[in-house]
Amino acid sequence: MSDTEWACHELLLRLAGRLPDDILWRFRDWAATDAVVVLARALPRALLHDRIGLTDLEMNLLADAVLSNGADRAMLSSVEGVDELSESRYTFTAESPDRVSMGDSATAVLGATLRGRQGVGEVRSSWRQGGGDQVARRIVLIAATADHARLTGEVQRVLRALGEHDPCVEVVPLGMELPPYHQAALAASEPICTGAEVDGHLVPV
Amino acid sequence: MANDVELPVRLHDLLLALAGRVDDDALSQARELLAVAEPDRAVELVVGALLAGRIPVTDAERGRITDLLDELNSARSLADLLNVVDTLPVPRHRFSAESDPADGVADALAKVVTSLPDIRSVMCVWRSTPAGASPGPLPQRLVLVDIGPQGYAPATAYRIDRALRRARLSAAVEVLRPATQLSDYHAAAVTTAREVKFSSSSSGGGHRDESGAWFDGPEDVRDQAPVVEPTPVPEIPETGSESPRRNRGEAYEGGQPFPPKPVKRVVRDAVEPVEEPPLPPALSPPTPPPVFHNAEVTMELGPDDLAALQAALADPNGLPPGASVAVEATPAADAKLSDRERALLQQLHEELAQREDPPAQDGDAGQWQIDRSGTQGSFQPPAWMGAQNKGDLVNGGKQNNGHPPYPA
């Protein structure tokens, strides 16, 4: 994974819960494909449209992710900087309040797909509420050692086929300090399976 | 594409052309961006989806995308990255109207169709094949909206999509403009689609044309009386139409046990007289139904109507020019007439035959052409009946009875 791809993936990971889900999953879908050049234009525009500010770290990631792919420098300059991220608007639970009595085919499929897979560590899920969502949304947390963007796109497509229009798939590089959003999601999560990286935990143990 | 067509319309047409090739959510988002005056983001979204999925486009389509990017001050070079092919692979989409794809749609759209201009029909169908590189769950409901020249395609697509989402109905909304060639995808969908029936009470208010909506009939008539194509749909009181629909909706979520009932197709041929289906009890004489079709008004003339009719017949100028009357009562309807009424109608026929030329027949209905006239084989009331006959909008019709001519 090149520096540009890495920066792009990490930035999109950090924008979870801040960019709308329907935009974020698609940007992540583009990040691992030829559409990264469109992403370089669309991402700054989306940040400006929704008035989303970035920390210094995120601002550097944005520059690394999009400038080499033709982003407009003037547009990047308009992105507001923030000192620290505000409190998350969401609450997380281990179970979906909407699906108490229903089977969870997505969990079964993810387990069948990712169990024992190379480059994949711990796989967990939790449910997010609040932030204007009418229903709880599944958050899939995956610890991975490689191919983060591609794995994100793949799991997103699986979840979409299973009925989640705007999948929330967070593929976290091992050893990364989790943003507050992911920490909260992890705290309320339940395990789905573990890949081949048996020591690949989402948080150091 | 001619540049005299406005950019939003051209972009809307491009999105229509990509239906079935790009995932439905991308098209829905692009239409929303277009409707809220962000066409630059809409075009980039489309290009991104095409690139991410390596979805092939024709050279002409790339040219249209290049023009749009250029006009929107985006990077036209993005279009150079598209996968251009000489001949598009033909995706084999399959459509089905089983398990009532229109279930719940009339309720969800009842309000919005009254506030949008020039909506002519709404149809629903299930698509059982995936679209795009990142498809959503199947089957996917398609809502096909036919608009007239006064309609706004991007706004209609967006508003209807929003209304469906609010009702938690997952659907891809395709708004078909007049005078546009239907793609194979849309033609196949339209051919299989089931029409959404809006109740007369739900089509009040908003931007209304003065004409009647040609399918402004009851929602659940199919639940209560067999429909034989293309027999006119009998009107029934709205009461009692809710629970059967609800029950069907609950049932098909599980096993989809309901076989499709015969539906009236949009692609119309010449009208052949067919047997009248048995009327539901609510319509059976002698109890007069609370609302009438125009044809029924003709059959059950009141004293005032009779006097007006006789006056019109006596006066050679009684009918304004162009107010043609083409009464074609079905055999069953004819049986309901009294001798006196039948004689009056016969007299009316003879008078009109002498005064006017027969109306021109629209004989160029192509295989995939949608009949938007709503006048074939239907009763067009004369001016003295207080109805007008210049359109067939879903949200049109400000008639006393609120019921339009029967569809062909």
Boltz contact constraints between the chains, C-beta under 6 A:
constraints:
  - contact:
      token1: [A, 29]
      token2: [B, 52]
      max_distance: 6.0
  - contact:
      token1: [A, 29]
      token2: [B, 134]
      max_distance: 6.0
  - contact:
      token1: [A, 30]
      token2: [B, 48]
      max_distance: 6.0
  - contact:
      token1: [A, 30]
      token2: [B, 52]
      max_distance: 6.0
  - contact:
      token1: [A, 33]
      token2: [B, 52]
      max_distance: 6.0
  - contact:
      token1: [A, 34]
      token2: [B, 51]
      max_distance: 6.0
  - contact:
      token1: [A, 35]
      token2: [B, 48]
      max_distance: 6.0
  - contact:
      token1: [A, 35]
      token2: [B, 51]
      max_distance: 6.0
  - contact:
      token1: [A, 35]
      token2: [B, 52]
      max_distance: 6.0
  - contact:
      token1: [A, 38]
      token2: [B, 44]
      max_distance: 6.0
  - contact:
      token1: [A, 38]
      token2: [B, 47]
      max_distance: 6.0
  - contact:
      token1: [A, 38]
      token2: [B, 48]
      max_distance: 6.0
  - contact:
      token1: [A, 41]
      token2: [B, 44]
      max_distance: 6.0
  - contact:
      token1: [A, 42]
      token2: [B, 44]
      max_distance: 6.0
  - contact:
      token1: [A, 157]
      token2: [B, 134]
      max_distance: 6.0
  - contact:
      token1: [A, 160]
      token2: [B, 134]
      max_distance: 6.0
  - contact:
      token1: [A, 160]
      token2: [B, 136]
      max_distance: 6.0
  - contact:
      token1: [A, 163]
      token2: [B, 137]
      max_distance: 6.0
  - contact:
      token1: [A, 165]
      token2: [B, 25]
      max_distance: 6.0
  - contact:
      token1: [A, 165]
      token2: [B, 136]
      max_distance: 6.0
